[in-house]
Amino acid sequence: MVTDQNIGNRSTSSAAEARIPLEFPVYLIFGADEYRVSERGRALVHALCPESEQALGLETIDGRADNQDEAVGAIARCLDALDTVGLFGGGKTVWMRDVTFLAPGVTGAAVKEAVGRLTERIRKGMGKDVRLVIQADALDKRSALYKACQGEGYVEEHAMPQRAAEADDSARERVQAMLRKADMRISPDALEQLIQKTGPDTRTIRSEVDKLILYAGDRKTLEAEDVRDVVSPSRESPAWDLNEALGRRRLKQALIILRRLLYQREPPIGLIIGMAHHFQILLMLKNCRERGWLSVEGTHRFSKAVWRGGAEVDRYCETFSRDPRKMHPYRTLMLLEQAAHFSSKNLMENLDEIVRTHEMMVRSAIPQELLLEMLVVRIAGPKQNRRKP
C-alpha cells in the first residue's frame, strides 16, 4: 500500500507499481512492507542509473546498523559519496539502502547529530547530476530528515494496513497481480487458503507464489490442492489446515496435519483453543443462515455469501468480539460449506467435546497429544465413534 504524500505540487501515486518520476535529486522510500520497499528502491535505482552505468555511476551504502558507531559510519560514508564527483565527470547515484536507524524512538546523541548533518546536506542541495536514494524500513515522519526529503524531493511510503481484514484484502490483490505477470490464475478457494497460510507479508507471499508457479508447471490455474501441497503456514494461525480438515470431516487428513503440527512443536493447548474458536464461528454462521440472516446467492461456481440487514441481526452480531459481517465474503462462504457437514446439535456437541478435552489436558496425566488425537477422531470420524472422553 502506498500512502499518498503531498510534496509541494508533487505527489506519489496510490498504485504500488506506479512509475516514479526521475527528475528529483532526493528520493525517500520507506515503510513497514519491507519487501515492497526493497523492490521499489531497487527499481528506482536501476531507473536512475542503468546497469550499464552502475560500475562508474552508482555507490551503494549499507544502512543496516546494530549500534551507534555503525549508524554514524553509514551516514559518514553517504556524505562522502555525495561529495565525491563521479568518475569521468558523469552523473552519480548514491543509494543508502536497508536503513535501520531512522525509526521513531531510536536514540543516541551521536546518531542524531549524524542524521542532522545528512539533513542539512539534503537542504543544501545535491551537486549537479547527483541523486540520493534513501531506502528505510521505518522513519519518524515528524523528523527534520523526513521534512527535508519531502521538501526537496520525492517521498513514497509502503505501509501495512492496520486492520486485519484490510491487510488480507491487500494481500489478495498482490497475489493476483503477481500471478497476472506470470500469466496465471488462482481459484477463489486456493486464494483464500493461501492468504490464511501466509498472512499479509509481501516477502512471504512472493516466496510462496514463486513456489506455486514452479510446482504448477504448464498449468495456468492454481487450485486449493496446490496450496495444501506446497505452501508452508507462516502466519499466527498455523492450524488453519487442521481446522479446515475438521470442518470438512476429513479424518485422515486431519490426523496427518495434527501430527505434523505436533512434530513442529505447536503447543497442544494453542491448537485446541484454535479448534474452539473455529467451531464457535461455524455454529454462529449456521445459526445466522438458519434464521435467514445469511444466505448464499449465485450459481455453484460463482456463489457468494450475502448478509441481510436489520436491528435483530445487528444486535446478534454485536455480541461477538469481531462482527462476522466484516469477514471476507469468500471466507464466509467457505465456512458455511464446512458448517453444512454438521447439524447445529452436532456443532454444540463438538464444542462441548472440545471444552471437556481442554479440561482434561490441563488436569489429567494423559498425554495432551493423545487427547488431541482422540478429539480429532470424535469430531471428524464416523458418528458411532463419537464417545465422550
N, C-alpha and C positions, 0 to 999 in steps of 0.2 A: 504494500500500500504506500503510495507516495502522497505525502501531505503537501497541499498547495502552500507555497511560500511567496509572499509578495516581496519583490526585490526592486524597489523603486517602481519603474514602469514595466519591470520584467517579472515573470513568474514561471515556476516549473509547471509541467504538465501533470495532470492527475493520473496519467497512464504510466505504469511501471516501465513499459518498453518505449516510451516516447523519446524522440530524438532530443538530445541535449544540445543547446546552442553552443557553438565553439568560439565565440568572439570575446569571451571574458578572460581576464587574467587570473582569476582565482575561482576555484571550484571546491565546494564542500559537500561531500556525500556521506551521510551518516544515518544511523537508526538501529533499532533492535533486531530487524530482519537481517542478520549477518550475511546470509547467502546473497540476498539481493544487493546489499551494499557492496559486497565484494565484486559481484558480476557487473554492476553499474560502474564502479570505479575502474575496473579493468577495461570495460568497453569505452569509457571516456578517454582513458589514457591512450588506447590504440587509435582513437579518432583524432586526438590532438597530435600524437606522434606515431605515425605509421611504423609498422615493424621494420621496414627497410631503413628508417631513420633512427631507430632506437639505440643503436650502438654508439652514436655520437650525440643524440639529442635528448636522451632520457636518463634521468638519475632517480633511482628508487631508494627511499629511506624507510627502513623497517621501524614502524611506530609502536611495536609491542614492547612494553616495559614492565618489568617486575618490581622495580624500585625507582626511587627518585633519580639516582645517578643515570640510569638507563634512559629515563624520560628526558632529562636535561640534555643528555648526549644526543638523542634523536633530534631534538629541536635545534641544537647547535649544528648538526650535520645538514639539516634542512636549510638553515640560514646561510651556511657556507655555500650550499649548492645554488641557492638563489643569487648569490653574489658572484658566482663563477660564470664567466661567459662561455657559451657553448663553443665546442671546437670548430675552428674554421669560420667563426662568426655566425653560425646558423642559429636557428631557434632552439629553445631549451624547455623541456617539461620536467618539473620536479614533482615526484609522486611520493607523498608521505602516506604510506598505506598501513592498514590494520592498527590504527592508533588506539591505545587503551587507557590513556591518562587524561582524557578530556571530559570524563563522565561527571555528573553532579556529585558533589561530596568528596571528590578527590582532593586531598590536602597536601601541604608541603610547600614551604616558602620558596625553595629553590625552583620547584616546578612552576609555581605561579609566576615567578619572576621570568623564567624562560618563556612561558606562554605569552607573557606581556611583551617580550621582545619580538616574538613572532607576530603578535597582533599589530604592533607599531610598524613592522615591516610591511604587512599587508596594507595598512592605511597609507603608508608612504607610496606604495605602488610598485608593481613589478617592473623590471627593466624591459627594454624593447624585445618583443618576441619571446618573453619568459612567462611561463604559465605554472601555477601552483595548484596541485590537486591534493586535498586532504580527505582521506577516507577513514572514518572513525566508527566504532561500534556504538558509542554514546557520546553526547555532548550537552553541556549545560546551555540551554537556549537563552539564559539570562546573561551569559558571559560576554565580555568585550570581544573575544575572538569570534564568536558567532555573529555578533552585530557587525564586526568589521567585514567578515566574509559576505554577509547579507548586503552590506552597503557597496562593496567593491566588486562583487562577482555573482556567482550562481550557487544557490543552496538547494539541495534535494534531500528530503528525509524519507526513509523507508521504515515506518513504524509498524509494529504488530497490533492488530485490532485488540482492544481491551476486553471486549465481551467474547465469550467462548463461541457463541453462535456466529458472530461476525467473523471471527478468526477462521472458523471452519468453512464458511461461505467463500471467504477469500482463498482458502486453500483449494477448494473445488475449482475455482476459476483458474488457479495456477496450474493444477493438474491438467485440465482440459487444454490450456494454452500450450503446455509442454508437449502434449500428445498431438495437437494440431500441427506443430512444427515437424513432427515425425510422421505426419500423415496417418495417424492412428486415432481410434475412438475407444471409449470405455463405457461399458454398460452402467446404468444407474446403480445397480446393486454393487458392482465392483468398485465404483467411485466412492460410495458410502463406506464400504468396508476399508478401502484404502485410507480414507481420512480418519476413520476411527482408530486405525492402527498407527498412523504416522503422527497425527496431530498437525498443527499449522506450520511447523518449522519448515521453511523453504528448502534448506540444505537436505534435510531428511527426505522430503518429498522428491527432490531432484534425484537423489540416490536410488530411491525405491522405484521411481518411474523408469529410470535407466535400466534397472534390473528387469522390470516387467517387459520393456521393449525387447531386450535381448532374449528373454525367455519365450516371448510370443513368436519369434522367428518371422515367418512370412505372413502370419495372421495380422489382420488390420484392426481387430476389435479385442479388447481385453475383457475377460469375464471374471465373475466372482471367484471361480475356481483358481484362476491365475493368481489373484491376490492372496488367497488362502495358502497356495503352494509356495509363494515366493517372498511375500512381504513380511518382514520381522516387526512385531509390535514394539513401538518405541515411545508411545505417549504414556500418560499416567495410568491408563486403564489397560494393562496387558492382558486382562481376562476377557476382552471383548469377544474373541473367538469361542471361548468356553461358554459364555452366556448365550451366544447365538446358537451354538450346538444344543444347549439345554432347551432353549426356546423352541427349537425345531424338532425336539425329541430324537436327536441323533446320538444314541448312546455310545456307539463305538468311537465316533469322532470326539465326543465329549471326554471320554476316558483318556484317549490319546493326548488331547490338548491338556487335560488336567495333569497327567504325568509329566508332560514336558514343562509345564509351569512350575511344578514342584521340583523338578530336576534343576530348573533355573533359579531355585531358591526363592520363589514368590511366597510370601507369608500366607499360610493357610487361612489365618483369621481375615486377612485382607481379601482373599478370594471369596470367602463365604459372605462377607459384608457386601461385596460386589454382586453376588448372586441375589441377596436380599433386595438390593436396590433395583436390580433388573426385573425381578418378578413383581415388585411393587408397581413399577411402570407398566408392565404387561396387564396387571389387574386393573389399574386405573384406566388405561386405554380401552380395555374390554368393557368396563362399566360405562364409559362415555359412549362407546359405539352402541351398546345395548339400549341406552337411554335416548339414542337418536341425536346426540350432540356431535358425533363424529361419524363421518361416512367416507366411503371410497367411491370416487367417481371416475369415469372414463373407461376405456377398453382395458382388457387384461394387460396389454403391452404398454399402454400409456396412462395407467391409472394413477391417481393421487389422493392423498388424504385431505379432507375438507372439514373444517370446524364450523358449527352453527353458532351464531351469536345469541345473546340473551342474558338476563340477570341471573338465571339459575345456573347457567354454565359459568358465568363469572364467579359466582360465589363458590362453586365447587373447585374450580381451577386455582382460586386464590388460597385454598387450604394447603397447597403444595409449596415447597420452598422455591421451586422453579416452575413457572407457568408452562404446562405441557403444550400449550398452543404456540409457544415460541420455538418449539423443536422444529428442526428442518422437516418439511413435508415428506420427503422421501424416507427419512429415518422413521417418521411416524408410521408410514406405510409398511416398512419392514417389520416394525414391532407389532403392528396389527396382524401381520401374517403369522408371526410367532404365537401371538395370543390365541389365534384361531386353532392351535393344536391342543388347547386346554379349554375346559369349561370354567366359568367363574369359580365354581366349587373346587375344581382341581387346583386353580391358582392359589386360592386361600389355603388349601391343604398343603401345597408346596411351600408357602410362606411359613406355615406352622412347622413343617419339617425342618426348614432352614433355621428357624429360631431354636428348636429343640436341639438340633445338631450343634449350633453355635454354643449353647449352654453346655453340652457335653464336652465340646472341645476345650472349654475353659475349666470345667470341674472334673472331668473323667481322666483316668490314666490311659485310656485307649489312645493310640497314636492319632494325632489330628489328621494326618494324610489318609489313614484308613477310614476315618469318619467321613471325610470329604468324598472318597470314592463310593462309599455306601449311599451317601446322599445323592450323588450323581445318578447312580443306578435307580434309586427310588423315583427321581424326577423324570428321567429320560427313558427308563426301561418300560417294559410291559406293565399294564395296570396291576396284574396279580403280584408283581414283585414289590409293590409299594407297601412295605411294612414299617411300622414305627420303630425307631432305634430303641 
